[in-house]
Every structure is written in C-alpha cells, then in structure tokens.
Amino acid sequence: MMKEKILHLLPAAGTFYKANLHTHTDISDGKLSPEEVKAAYKAHGYQIVAFTDHEVCIDHSDLNEEGFLAMTSYEMAINCTCPNKTDAKTYHLCLLSKNPENTAHVCYDPKYMYVGNCGKYKDQIRVASEAERVFGLECANEVIRQASEAGYFVTYNHPNWSLNTREDYMGLRGLWGVEVHNNACKVLGYEDTDPRVWEEMLRGGIMLNPVAADDFHRPEDGFGGWVMIAAEKLDYPSVVQAMERGDLYATTGPEIHSLSLENGKLKITCSAAEQVVVSSAYRRALVQRTEQAEGLTEAEIDLERWYHEPMDGVRENSYFRVTVYGVDGKKAYTRPFTREEVKAAFE
C-alpha cells in the first residue's frame, strides 16, 4: 500500500541562490580582476561565485558582503603533455573548498604553474602534498581522493574540450559533479553543452551532480549556465551543507520551483516549459509536454512503473532525473535520485 507521504526532492522552503562554480580572473588567465568579476556577476543576479583560477587557491572572503559569497576554490589540470598543447588529452578538475580558509594544494606539481599569471603566486601557495601529475585514471583518481580527504568538492570539467573518451572518464571515482554545460566552450564551438557524458556515467553507476557553469575568462563567456543552490541562508556553512545534500539543480535558463513525490507521482512546478522529461537507467523516458505557446508550469508524472517494474537486471542501479525543456529551448537538470533515496514514497 502506498504511504500517504510527500517526499520533497527539492526543499519545500528556503531560498535558491544563483551560483557560478567555474570562474577565472587575472590571477591566472582571466581578463578581469576578482573585484571586476564580482561586479559583473552581481549585475547578472548571482549570489555565489567560485573563483577557480588555474593552480592557485586563494581565500577571497574579502569580497563577501550581504547578498554575495565567494567560494575558495581552484582548477587543476592533469595533462598528457606539459605545458598544455591544444591536441593533448587532459583532465580539468575544479576543487571547491568546504572551508573558506582551506587553501591547501593537493598533488602540487610546479610544472603546471604556467597558465596566465598563476606563476606569480607560486610563493603564496600552501602545499599539502606534492606529486608528479601524469595523464591517466590512476593519477586523476589519486587527485580526487586527496582533494576529497582535504575537504573539497571535486567537479569534472568540459570532457569534450579535454578530448576525453569513455575510457578516460568511466573509471573516475569520488567526484561530486560533472559539467553538463560549459558556456565558454559553447562560445568557442566545443560540444560541452549537453549531458551525454553525465548520462553515461550515471548509467554506469557513478552518481554525480550536474553542473552548468561559465568557465568565465572573458565577458563574452559569461552568464550562460549556472547552478541554483537551495541553502537555508547565504553563508558558507549553509551553502556547503546544501551542496552535500544535493539540494540544487543546473540550468541554462528554466527555473524549477518545487519537486516532490506524492503517492508515487512526481510533481513539479517550474517556469514556462515545452516539456518535462524523466530519464532513468532504462531506455524508457516519461514525458509530459504541451503545444501551447505559453508552455506548462506544472507537471505530474507517475513513477509507479519506474519503481516497481525495473528492467534488464538494473533494479539496484536504477535512478531517475528530471530535465525541464524551456519554451526557449534552454534546459534545467535535476540531480539523479536513486531508488534507495525515494523508497519512502513507495511500498
């Protein structure tokens, strides 16, 4: 018998904060100073910016004010060749610190201090561990392991720009998120603007949060993809707790106002959408759509079959996620929700 219970998959109360989790300044190879980046993002309605300069982790708490939070973070590379070449495979990982004062560099390799101006900050770096970085799963997973133990969320960035293939990413372990939209790559013509790598990793049992981000270097890279984080308030501990819970969604435009499971039915309210799609590890997708120009703002999709009739022996690996297709063609993505997480809504 179905339990009479509403399971809120996104918080029923609280505030969503608009965040860019991949940003560069003139500390590395960006064109603007941290202060100029802050001003630009505030002007576009952002409340959170992770300053992910290449190979340099700096606490930017001096930029914090009411309505704006700077996340301590940096981006690491693991290249086939160093310095980087345009035809060389690489991994790029953003490390987002759970503590604003934690600027420890893991697997530090001085050969990587060549991007833009980052070499100027070499003497300011606090080294937690050193390692020679060599492209491959073994090195990447060691970086992820050490970063996670050191108190970082780790995201996997622009796999297509990085020339990564299935063999390069299906063995990655310990990641918190993966980019499903990288706006700088879109501007430059790379195909890092869809979730196919994320979907393949999910189907392989690697549960990751979706990240839409700008990878901001120049003003033209900006304001095309972001993460909405549902935190109790705009302070560092609250934002980190929300990220740990997965209270977020990634978007290039559409808004998701609520998401809940009630008596086996997924209920969603959102900004005007052409369709709402539930995807899973199975081939079958569940869709609610409208042909009305004004779009739909509410959807209800029955998940009974998804829960009770798993196919092809993938029951224990089953999950679902939601994509909202806006009337303008832009998309929003929820994180994956596993059977274990939502079983309270089913009996």
Buried (B, 14 or more C-beta within 10 A) or exposed (E): EEBEEEBEBBBEEBBBBBBBBBBBBBBBBBBBEBEBBBEBBBEEEBBBBBBBBBBBBBBBEEBBEEEBBBBBBBBBBBBBEBEBEEEBBBBBBBBBBBBBEBBBBBBBBEEBBBBBBBBEBEEEBEEBBEEEBEBBBEBBBBBBBBBBEBBBBBBBBBBBBBEBEEEBBBBBEBBBBBBBBBBBBBBBEBEBBEBEBBBBBBBBEBBBBBBBBBBBBEEEBBBBBBBBBBBBEBEBEBBBEBBEEBBBBBBBBBBBEBBBBBBBBBBBBBBBBBBBBBBBBBEEEBEBBBEEEEBBBEBEBEBEEBBEEBBEEBEEBBBBBBBBBBBBEBBBBBBBBEBEBBEEBBE
